[in-house]
Amino acid sequence: MANGDITKAIEYDKIEVVNAWNIQVRKATKIMEEQSDGSKKEISRAFHRHVLQPFSSSKSGDTWTHTATDISGEDASVQAIANAAWTDSVKADYKTWAESRP
């Protein structure tokens, strides 16, 4: 890299489990500029946040459908936390909670 070159870096800087099944993800996009001494200086940072739940739940008549959330497109660190947090017990609790809502 030459002095003044601009690069973009993605960092998953916050991954939190809330209420046992909500995975809150914050992705930081950093714009860095190469300095004359070879170091990088951050010149911009933007955040994107999203929440994952183990299922997308819907009701048709008296029948509930719980479709598993596809996390294959998530960063490996997010997948690891979701796979650890979403135990069979947590998934069952989520379904019970979803079905109890009006």
NORMO-V583487 format. One record per residue. N is the residue number from 1. NEAR is the number of other C-alpha atoms within 10 Angstrom. Layout:
# NORMO-V583487
N|NEAR / N|NEAR
This chain:
# NORMO-V583487
1|10 / 2|10 / 3|13 / 4|14 / 5|11 / 6|16 / 7|13 / 8|12 / 9|11 / 10|13 / 11|12 / 12|16 / 13|11 / 14|12 / 15|18 / 16|16 / 17|17 / 18|10 / 19|9 / 20|15 / 21|21 / 22|17 / 23|22 / 24|16 / 25|20 / 26|17 / 27|17 / 28|17 / 29|17 / 30|18 / 31|17 / 32|19 / 33|21 / 34|17 / 35|15 / 36|10 / 37|7 / 38|12 / 39|10 / 40|17 / 41|14 / 42|14 / 43|10 / 44|11 / 45|13 / 46|10 / 47|13 / 48|10 / 49|12 / 50|10 / 51|14 / 52|17 / 53|20 / 54|24 / 55|17 / 56|14 / 57|16 / 58|13 / 59|11 / 60|7 / 61|6 / 62|5 / 63|8 / 64|13 / 65|13 / 66|15 / 67|11 / 68|12 / 69|12 / 70|13 / 71|16 / 72|9 / 73|8 / 74|12 / 75|13 / 76|11 / 77|11 / 78|21 / 79|16 / 80|12 / 81|14 / 82|22 / 83|12 / 84|9 / 85|18 / 86|19 / 87|14 / 88|9 / 89|10 / 90|15 / 91|18 / 92|13 / 93|14 / 94|22 / 95|18 / 96|11 / 97|10 / 98|17 / 99|16 / 100|8 / 101|6 / 102|4
